[in-house]
Amino acid sequence: MIASSTETWRVIARVLDRILANTKLAASEPPSTAFDSKRVPCITMEEYLNRVSYYANCSPSCYVVAFIYIDRLLVNNPQMKLTGRNVHRIALAAIVLAIKYVDDLYMNNLVYARIGGVTLQEFNYMEIGMLTLLNYDLYVDSEAYFEYFNELMLQYLKIEEEEWKTEKMEDCSETPYKPIRNVESMGSIYTCLLYTSDAADDSLRVDLGGRRIIKKKKK
């Protein structure tokens, strides 16, 4: 299984954000699944998956396989919807299952829980819950993989193009269209998220209902 030079985690994050835009959840609605946090985390999917990618260090193919698992989860359980309160946890559980299925080497669940900003108990519960809802069907053949990969890339480029056109209308500058961004160019201003149980600044705190994460400049 392969992936393109574009950061695959970014592709998945942008597509999930687009799905979320069509499934808004009332703030007063109580959590109903193992993946629901008490409130919507104040970290975007792009920031979250950037963090997971940075620390989990898995192969790019894992993100495509994870998206396939998420799609199967929703197809097999039509009562479930992606919302701002569950998408981070669903993505985390799906990515870790994909890592264990695709990659030869992987870390223990405590590490993944810390990367994802949840407790070990919460993560174990999420992992078992996803396996059960998927009927333990983790197999992905090459045909399905490339079908999803191609569709994800098409959706990603559409989203990038739409956003570029919107920016173009707001700003009449002649900036050339560049749908594929290079995060390496960010250099020293690149920001990573550091896991901690002691938030030094509440304004930078991210809470997924378990442990806390804060944003901090990378040294």
Salt bridges, closest charged atoms under 4 A:
GLU7 OE1 - ARG10 NE 3.75
GLU46 OE2 - ARG10 NH1 2.16
GLU46 OE1 - ARG14 NE 3.85
GLU47 OE2 - LYS215 NZ 2.94
GLU122 OE2 - ARG89 NH2 3.62
GLU127 OE2 - LYS100 NZ 2.71
ASP137 OD1 - ARG72 NH1 3.70
GLU160 OE2 - ARG14 NH1 2.63
GLU160 OE1 - ARG181 NE 3.47
GLU161 OE2 - LYS165 NZ 3.55
GLU162 OE1 - ARG18 NH2 3.08
GLU163 OE2 - ARG14 NH2 2.36
GLU163 OE1 - ARG181 NH2 3.97
GLU174 OE1 - LYS168 NZ 3.63
ASP207 OD2 - ARG39 NH2 2.86
